[in-house]
Amino acid sequence: MGRELSRNCWAAWKQFLGIAKYERFVEEGKASLLTYMACWRHDHPTKKFPSVNRLYTMMKDWSRRAMSFETASSGKMWHQWQMRGCKGRDLVKYLAAYGYKVSVRTLYKWGDFSQRRHYSPSELRKWKNLASKKRAA
């Protein structure tokens, strides 16, 4: 999200999830939950975290199902993409949010793509459909 976590914040989040104090590595599920917590905190900076079970339930929402460390974006950004579209440089992140891992080079190969161009929501749907067809092929 462009900001570093403070040491106290990191310790509090680890304690909230029940991760040992000096644990150096965490499993993928807890890592994705920590990523979701960062996104949730970005969207709701002043609210208290819901329970861990509630976070897991909210994380299963289809809009976040493809979230990983590379593709994590806030819910507000995802909503903005749905309503207003996005720039071409964000198209990779948009497709990654739907589970399609595509590089910029591949987008250029697929057709009329520009990183500077703004894509409307209808054009984004076309790119999403194209990605699903290419993935199925």
N, C-alpha and C positions, 0 to 999 in steps of 0.2 A: 504494500500500500504506500510505499515511499517513505515510511518512517521506521525507526528502530524501536524495538521494545526495550524498556528499561529493565534492569536486573530484577527489581522488585516485582514488576509486572510479570515477567517470565516465571519467577518463583511462585507467584500467586496462581497463575494459570496452571502450572504443573501440579501444585497442591490441589487445586480444584478438580483436576482429572485423576488424582491419586497416583501420580508419577513420583517415584522416589527422588529425594532431594538431589543426590549426586548422580542420577541416571544420565549417561551420556547419549544413549541411543534409545529411540522409541519405535514401536512397531508402526506400520503404515497407517493403520486405523486411527491410532491416537494422533499421529502426525497430521492426518487429514482433518481430524477434529480440531486440532490447534489452529490449522489454517482457516477452518470455518469460524472459529472463535474470533480470529483476527478480522475476518470479513464482517461478522456480526457486530463487533465492536466499532468498526468503521461506519456501519449503518446506524448504530444506536450508541453514540458515545457516552451518554449519561445514564443509560439503563443498567440495572443489575443483570448479570448473566442468568439465564434460565437454568434449570437443573440439567445434569449431564444427559439424562434420558430424554428430556425435551430437546436438547441440542441435537442428539442423534436423530430424533424424529424429524426435526426441521432440516437436518442435513440430507435426509432422504428425498426431500423435495426435488422434483425432476429438473428444476432450473439449476440445481447445484450438483447433479449426479456425476458430472464429468470433472468436477473440481479437483485440481491437483496443485502442487506448488507453483507450476508454471502458469496455470490458467486461472488461478483464483482471482475473482473480481467481485466487487461488492454488488449486492442486490440492486442498488440504485443504478449502477453502471449497466447491469443486464437489462433493467427496466428501460433505461434511456435508449439502449440499442433497439429494443422492441418498439418504442414509440417514435424515435427520431432518426434511427439508422446510425451508421458509424462511418468513420473515415476508413480508407483502405488499409492503413497501417494497423488498425484494430480488427480487421477482418479475421486474422489468424486467431485472435483471442475469442472472437465471437463464435467461430466454428469449433474451437476447442471447448467452449462452454456446452456445446451439443455433442461432444464426444468425438469430433473429427480432428485428428492431429494432422495438420496440413502446413507445409512451409510456404513462405512467400514465393519461392521459386516455382513451386507446384502451381500456385495460383496464376502466375504468369503463363505457365504452360497450358492451363485450362482455358484461357480465353482473355477477353478484354478486361484486364485488371490494372489498376493504378493505385499506388499507395496514397496519392494526394487527393484522389477523388472521394466524394462523399456518397455513400450508398444508402438509398432509402430502405425502409423496412421491406418493401416488396422485392427489391433487388437482393436484399439479404436472404430472403426466403429462396430466391432462385439459386444463390450460392450454396445455401444449405441443401437444397434438393440435388444440385450438381455433385456436392460432396457425398451425399448418400448414394447416388448412382455410381460414382467412381469407386466408392468403398465396396459396393456390392459386386462390382465387376471383377 
